[in-house]
């Protein structure tokens, strides 16, 4: 059985929509006789494609995908290593990671002393020396707000953006496949023109694109409602006869309980670690917020005190005074858990999430340490790709590379057979 909150997350609808369906009789929940809470039986939900995919997933089979030879990768904008670690877990060998933030580089070097970390501005990195030895180029290029409304621009016209540097790396090291990730907002930026320009440029650089897709992290053993746009391309000379399928979803949704308590995701409760603190009065006010609640769950006088002028403004402002729930995934982590606009309060305790709790929600292992100040550690974790999401995508790319290798070996065998004696 699923709670209404989990069903809303799976179907990407609001709880208000579920209430509407209940009223019109199209989806009526079951009332738990013990707790009196609403629940939905999986049998009620199987006609929804996402639920059907979870119930009939080949997730376990995908865990068996292993590289049939060494596959090398290079990563740009590596940050604290969420994507890099996920790709390593999938079976990739890292040739180089580029990052200019000194604290993130320190994090990478501490956790993976054998990784080749290039700490400098990407504009000063030469990728040509890796040509012929790179199977995958990956990275989450920051998408500056460049607008190409009504114009058909080529690669050179993106100069000055970090996307240009990603494209330059493609041309210089010529990997078999690339993996780019970004915020879901890129899809709608400038009415879709920005993404279309990016897709056109990548095509012009010699790559056949898999249609970009927004992946919801909750479907890949990540206890967080995070969404990332994934763009994958295959070099044109290798694209024929190669099929790619997106990773299968896990059979259930991970929650804050899975993240912070011992169980299926982690073998022990979350270790103690440093974290930000609330001022005394703020902690007192937040003590009145129930799990999964926010400022509107406060008494009116406390709403007015906490919200101040924002109390009179429109909009839901659902991130303000927000407490997480043990029985739901976390909201998308930001770079600072104690900011008033994007509150991430512990489910029970009247404090922000700690650094280690933040890391678990991003599915970093407990032995992955972060460098820099507390604020900088939060920033590194908040900007990271969830490790388990990266692993799931990485395995499917490994599978694609295995198929490329198999076709290459078969072609060599056929050539040998057809040579006359």
Phi, psi and omega per residue, in radians:
X1 nan 2.603 3.142
X2 -2.079 2.511 3.052
X3 -1.337 2.792 3.089
X4 -0.990 -0.650 -3.134
X5 -1.100 -0.753 -3.136
X6 -1.197 -0.727 3.120
X7 -1.064 -0.736 3.109
X8 -1.058 -0.710 3.125
X9 -1.150 -0.773 -3.109
X10 -1.095 -0.781 -3.055
X11 -1.527 -0.087 -3.108
X12 1.004 0.785 3.059
X13 -2.198 2.923 3.120
X14 -1.490 2.827 3.046
X15 -1.138 -0.514 3.088
X16 -1.097 -0.632 3.091
X17 -1.131 -0.728 3.094
X18 -1.072 -0.709 3.106
X19 -1.101 -0.675 3.105
X20 -1.112 -0.761 3.115
X21 -1.106 -0.646 3.116
X22 -1.121 -0.737 -3.101
X23 -1.176 -0.648 -3.125
X24 -1.559 0.030 3.026
X25 1.446 0.113 -3.098
X26 -1.421 -0.405 3.088
X27 -2.649 1.713 -3.051
X28 -1.777 2.177 -3.119
X29 -1.306 2.808 3.043
X30 -1.601 2.411 3.123
X31 -1.664 2.038 3.117
X32 -1.110 2.100 -3.067
X33 -1.174 -0.362 -3.099
X34 -1.537 -0.861 -3.074
X35 -1.673 -0.264 -3.066
X36 1.142 0.290 3.113
X37 -1.559 2.674 3.089
X38 -1.329 2.420 3.071
X39 -2.422 2.721 3.068
X40 -2.076 2.230 3.084
X41 -1.306 2.495 -3.103
X42 -1.058 -0.533 3.128
X43 -1.078 -0.509 3.122
X44 -1.250 -0.374 -2.922
X45 -1.893 -0.080 -3.005
X46 -1.140 -0.324 3.121
X47 -1.352 -0.194 3.021
X48 -1.421 2.211 -3.057
X49 -0.941 -0.678 -3.094
X50 -1.172 -0.702 3.116
X51 -1.222 -0.703 3.095
X52 -1.061 -0.704 3.129
X53 -1.128 -0.685 3.108
X54 -1.148 -0.725 -3.091
X55 -1.237 -0.441 -3.090
X56 -2.077 0.554 -3.027
X57 -1.282 2.588 3.011
X58 -1.762 0.502 -3.104
X59 -0.917 -0.805 -3.074
X60 -1.102 -0.669 3.113
X61 -1.149 -0.632 -3.140
X62 -1.189 -0.445 3.101
X63 -1.153 -0.340 -3.125
X64 -1.505 -0.054 3.139
X65 -1.225 2.115 3.125
X66 -2.264 2.645 3.108
X67 -1.188 2.380 3.107
X68 -1.598 0.071 2.968
X69 -2.821 3.068 3.129
X70 -1.317 2.213 3.077
X71 -1.988 2.218 -3.052
X72 -1.751 2.527 3.117
X73 -2.347 2.708 3.033
X74 -2.190 2.471 3.141
X75 -2.240 2.359 3.018
X76 -1.794 2.682 3.095
X77 0.923 0.932 -2.916
X78 -1.269 -0.396 3.130
X79 1.005 -2.437 -3.079
X80 -1.517 0.004 2.993
X81 1.807 0.222 3.129
X82 -1.049 -0.850 3.124
X83 -1.211 -0.757 -3.125
X84 -1.074 -0.762 3.131
X85 -1.171 -0.707 3.111
X86 -1.073 -0.722 3.116
X87 -1.202 -0.631 3.053
X88 -1.080 -0.770 3.107
X89 -1.054 -0.552 3.135
X90 -1.317 -0.352 3.094
X91 2.168 0.109 -3.129
X92 -1.420 2.601 3.017
X93 -1.794 2.182 -3.071
X94 -1.488 2.192 3.040
X95 -1.569 -0.607 -3.078
X96 -2.922 2.501 2.998
X97 -2.228 2.328 3.139
X98 -1.942 2.322 3.110
X99 -2.771 2.468 -3.116
X100 -1.809 -0.249 3.103
X101 -1.297 2.124 -3.023
X102 -1.141 -0.603 -3.136
X103 -1.238 -0.720 3.085
X104 -1.107 -0.707 3.104
X105 -1.098 -0.688 3.086
X106 -1.101 -0.696 3.068
X107 -1.042 -0.827 -3.124
X108 -1.090 -0.796 -3.096
X109 -1.158 -0.643 -3.131
X110 -1.147 -0.758 -3.050
X111 -1.451 -0.501 -3.137
X112 -2.370 1.351 -3.106
X113 -1.019 -0.434 -3.095
X114 -1.478 -0.195 3.108
X115 -1.257 2.549 3.116
X116 -1.568 1.703 -3.071
X117 -1.701 2.064 3.096
X118 -1.749 1.838 -3.079
X119 -1.649 1.576 3.079
X120 -2.927 2.917 3.076
X121 -1.033 2.311 -3.080
X122 -1.034 -0.431 3.135
X123 -1.150 -0.293 -3.110
X124 -1.855 0.249 -3.138
X125 -1.747 2.297 3.103
X126 -1.722 2.051 -3.106
X127 -1.693 -0.082 -3.021
X128 -1.102 -0.557 -3.079
X129 -1.193 -0.231 3.139
X130 -1.666 -0.042 -3.061
X131 -1.040 2.382 3.136
X132 1.538 -0.077 -3.085
X133 -2.229 0.203 -3.065
X134 -2.014 2.126 3.077
X135 -1.557 -0.598 -3.082
X136 -2.440 2.259 2.945
X137 -1.873 2.226 -3.100
X138 -2.279 2.850 3.070
X139 2.794 2.654 3.066
X140 -1.869 1.463 -3.091
X141 -1.117 2.224 3.082
X142 -1.057 2.314 -3.061
X143 -1.701 1.616 3.042
X144 -1.135 2.696 -3.059
X145 -1.349 1.283 3.074
X146 -1.710 2.316 -3.025
X147 -1.968 2.225 -3.108
X148 -2.057 0.645 -3.038
X149 -0.946 2.144 3.027
X150 1.256 0.143 -3.095
X151 -2.049 2.576 3.032
X152 -1.871 1.773 -3.035
X153 -1.862 2.576 3.081
X154 -1.687 -3.047 -3.059
X155 -0.995 -0.778 -3.090
X156 -1.092 -0.483 -3.125
X157 -1.299 -0.178 3.070
X158 -1.603 0.061 3.139
X159 -0.978 2.455 -3.095
X160 1.673 -0.192 3.048
X161 -1.814 2.763 3.113
X162 -1.282 -0.341 2.999
X163 -1.109 -0.638 3.099
X164 -1.011 -0.703 -3.125
X165 -1.191 -0.609 3.067
X166 -1.115 -0.771 3.102
X167 -1.122 -0.672 3.107
X168 -1.097 -0.719 3.102
X169 -1.072 -0.684 3.096
X170 -1.036 -0.809 -3.087
X171 -1.226 -0.562 -3.053
X172 -1.424 -0.621 -3.104
X173 -1.901 -0.178 3.003
X174 0.841 1.044 3.139
X175 -1.224 2.780 3.084
X176 -1.143 -0.698 -3.052
X177 -2.413 2.613 2.950
X178 -2.178 2.673 3.077
X179 -2.274 2.026 3.088
X180 -2.056 2.432 3.112
X181 -2.262 2.640 -3.087
X182 -2.773 3.091 3.106
X183 -1.254 2.656 -3.117
X184 -1.136 -0.385 3.138
X185 -1.098 -0.317 3.113
X186 -1.103 -0.490 -3.122
X187 -1.081 -0.706 -3.065
X188 -1.746 -0.078 -3.076
X189 -1.044 2.286 -3.120
X190 0.913 0.754 3.105
X191 1.001 0.591 3.087
X192 1.528 -0.117 -3.073
X193 -1.181 -0.633 -3.122
X194 -1.084 -0.843 3.136
X195 -1.120 -0.684 3.109
X196 -1.088 -0.693 3.085
X197 -1.087 -0.784 3.125
X198 -1.053 -0.774 3.138
X199 -1.104 -0.743 3.140
X200 -1.112 -0.727 3.136
X201 -1.118 -0.766 -3.141
X202 -1.105 -0.661 3.039
X203 -1.077 -0.782 -3.126
X204 -1.124 -0.465 3.134
X205 -1.410 0.004 3.024
X206 1.777 0.480 -3.106
X207 -2.196 2.401 3.048
X208 -1.579 2.134 -3.038
X209 -1.587 2.390 2.817
X210 -1.290 2.422 -3.133
X211 -0.996 2.129 -3.110
X212 -0.942 2.583 -3.085
X213 -2.459 2.469 3.018
X214 -1.505 2.068 3.117
X215 -1.747 2.315 3.073
X216 -1.598 2.086 -3.044
X217 -1.053 -0.488 -3.099
X218 -1.048 -0.371 -3.130
X219 -1.475 -0.002 -3.033
X220 -2.249 0.731 3.092
X221 1.081 0.667 3.066
X222 -2.072 2.100 -3.084
X223 -1.441 0.993 -3.026
X224 -2.746 2.403 -3.132
X225 -1.465 1.012 -3.096
X226 -1.774 2.463 3.113
X227 -2.183 2.386 3.110
X228 -2.318 2.452 3.037
X229 -1.463 2.190 -3.123
X230 -1.971 2.224 3.103
X231 -2.093 2.150 -3.132
X232 -2.164 2.365 3.106
X233 -2.324 2.570 3.129
X234 -2.040 2.334 3.124
X235 -0.986 2.375 -2.968
X236 -0.949 -0.657 -3.093
X237 -1.237 -0.168 -3.123
X238 -1.991 -0.058 -2.958
X239 -1.340 -0.435 -3.124
X240 -1.107 2.370 3.064
X241 1.165 0.187 3.096
X242 -1.837 2.093 3.121
X243 -1.858 2.420 3.100
X244 -2.088 2.396 3.021
X245 -2.191 2.491 -3.138
X246 -1.215 2.712 -3.100
X247 -1.069 2.566 3.105
X248 -1.271 2.599 3.110
X249 -1.340 2.679 3.011
X250 -1.233 2.800 -3.003
X251 -1.366 -0.165 3.080
X252 -2.592 2.972 -3.119
X253 -1.710 2.275 3.085
X254 -1.435 2.523 -3.075
X255 -2.080 3.139 3.074
X256 -1.049 -0.562 3.096
X257 -1.107 -0.721 3.096
X258 -1.118 -0.615 -3.091
X259 -1.238 -0.759 -2.945
X260 -1.840 -0.230 -3.142
X261 -1.956 2.805 3.095
X262 -1.170 2.536 -3.115
X263 2.882 -2.473 -3.042
X264 -1.222 -0.588 -3.051
X265 -1.529 -0.684 3.141
X266 -2.353 2.538 -3.063
X267 -1.382 -0.150 -3.112
X268 -2.561 2.919 3.049
X269 -1.111 2.752 -3.094
X270 -1.064 2.318 3.118
X271 -1.154 2.701 3.058
X272 -1.169 2.541 3.105
X273 -2.776 2.992 3.128
X274 -1.260 2.826 3.089
X275 -2.983 2.909 3.103
X276 -1.262 2.820 3.134
X277 -2.153 2.672 3.035
X278 -1.541 2.606 2.904
X279 -1.039 2.704 -3.038
X280 -0.945 -0.835 -3.072
X281 -1.170 -0.648 3.126
X282 -1.119 -0.742 3.115
X283 -1.078 -0.671 3.127
X284 -1.106 -0.749 -3.139
X285 -1.163 -0.768 -3.113
X286 -1.169 -0.363 3.111
X287 -1.096 -0.306 3.136
X288 -1.550 -0.098 -3.100
X289 -1.529 2.212 3.089
X290 -1.339 2.930 3.089
X291 -1.018 2.331 -3.138
X292 1.361 0.023 -3.082
X293 -1.649 3.114 3.121
X294 -2.632 -2.896 -2.928
X295 -1.007 -0.511 -3.125
X296 -1.237 -0.189 3.079
X297 -1.499 -0.041 3.093
X298 -1.420 2.712 2.935
X299 -1.029 2.667 -3.020
X300 -0.984 -0.691 -3.102
X301 -1.164 -0.587 3.095
X302 -1.326 -0.580 3.035
X303 -0.992 -0.833 -3.102
X304 -1.136 -0.707 -3.139
X305 -1.151 -0.756 -3.071
X306 -1.308 -0.773 -3.036
X307 -1.418 -0.463 -3.105
X308 0.935 -2.227 -3.080
X309 -1.118 -0.477 -3.141
X310 -1.123 -0.352 3.141
X311 -1.013 -0.559 -3.045
X312 -1.651 -0.039 -3.119
X313 -1.537 2.798 3.111
X314 -1.370 3.097 3.107
X315 1.571 2.710 -3.087
X316 -1.327 -0.563 -3.116
X317 0.863 0.834 -2.991
X318 -1.233 -0.200 3.112
X319 -1.468 -0.162 -3.048
X320 -1.506 2.316 -3.093
X321 0.959 0.725 -3.046
X322 -1.592 2.202 3.050
X323 -1.863 2.337 3.122
X324 -1.338 2.882 -3.103
X325 -2.083 2.456 3.104
X326 -1.038 -0.567 -2.968
X327 -1.708 0.233 3.080
X328 -2.311 2.775 2.979
X329 -1.143 2.773 3.051
X330 -1.177 2.659 2.882
X331 -1.101 2.838 3.100
X332 -0.974 2.221 3.133
X333 -1.228 2.449 3.049
X334 -1.800 -3.028 3.141
X335 -1.443 -0.078 -3.141
X336 -2.660 1.986 -3.022
X337 -1.329 -0.188 -3.054
X338 -1.874 0.126 3.106
X339 -1.202 2.437 -3.023
X340 -1.078 -0.614 -3.081
X341 -1.333 -0.426 -3.040
X342 -2.326 0.993 -3.079
X343 -1.082 2.427 3.029
X344 -2.340 1.396 -3.073
X345 -1.543 2.494 3.108
X346 -0.955 2.565 -3.117
X347 -1.001 -0.586 -3.084
X348 -2.071 -0.751 -3.044
X349 -1.478 2.626 -3.068
X350 -1.593 1.183 -3.129
X351 -2.737 2.836 3.024
X352 -1.220 2.898 3.021
X353 -1.096 2.525 3.078
X354 -1.395 3.023 3.108
X355 -1.039 -0.786 -3.096
X356 -1.196 -0.626 3.075
X357 -1.145 -0.711 3.062
X358 -0.997 -0.833 -3.081
X359 -1.106 -0.689 3.132
X360 -1.134 -0.679 3.130
X361 -1.118 -0.477 3.049
X362 -1.558 0.086 3.112
X363 1.078 0.517 2.910
X364 -1.253 2.545 3.039
X365 -1.222 2.747 -3.087
X366 -1.147 -0.374 -3.139
X367 -1.547 0.091 3.090
X368 -1.549 1.897 -3.050
X369 -1.678 2.617 -3.100
X370 -2.024 2.453 -3.107
X371 -1.735 2.858 3.087
X372 1.662 -3.072 3.127
X373 -1.183 2.921 3.103
X374 -0.991 -0.784 3.141
X375 -1.069 -0.699 -3.133
X376 -1.218 -0.605 3.102
X377 -1.135 -0.786 3.068
X378 -0.994 -0.759 -3.113
X379 -1.080 -0.789 3.130
X380 -1.049 -0.777 -3.099
X381 -1.220 -0.757 -3.115
X382 -1.102 -0.505 -3.131
X383 -1.525 -0.134 -3.003
X384 -1.334 2.751 2.928
X385 -1.409 2.305 3.092
X386 -0.980 2.283 -3.030
X387 -1.018 -0.810 -3.086
X388 -1.153 -0.560 3.058
X389 -1.150 -0.786 3.130
X390 -1.089 -0.667 3.124
X391 -1.123 -0.770 -3.127
X392 -1.071 -0.782 3.108
X393 -1.191 -0.700 -3.136
X394 -1.047 -0.680 3.132
X395 -1.104 -0.663 3.134
X396 -1.210 -0.548 3.074
X397 -1.270 -0.665 3.033
X398 -1.006 -0.775 3.131
X399 -1.045 -0.702 3.123
X400 -1.146 -0.739 3.115
X401 -1.152 -0.651 3.070
X402 -1.040 -0.736 3.127
X403 -1.163 -0.681 3.065
X404 -1.049 -0.777 -3.130
X405 -1.123 -0.681 -3.139
X406 -1.126 -0.757 3.119
X407 -1.096 -0.715 3.136
X408 -1.101 -0.760 3.134
X409 -1.152 -0.694 3.122
X410 -1.124 -0.694 3.112
X411 -1.108 -0.703 3.110
X412 -1.117 -0.682 3.140
X413 -1.145 -0.738 -3.140
X414 -1.121 -0.673 3.127
X415 -1.116 -0.734 3.139
X416 -1.109 -0.698 -3.114
X417 -1.167 -0.633 -3.047
X418 -1.466 -0.163 3.088
X419 -1.231 2.151 -3.111
X420 -1.163 2.535 3.085
X421 -1.313 nan nan
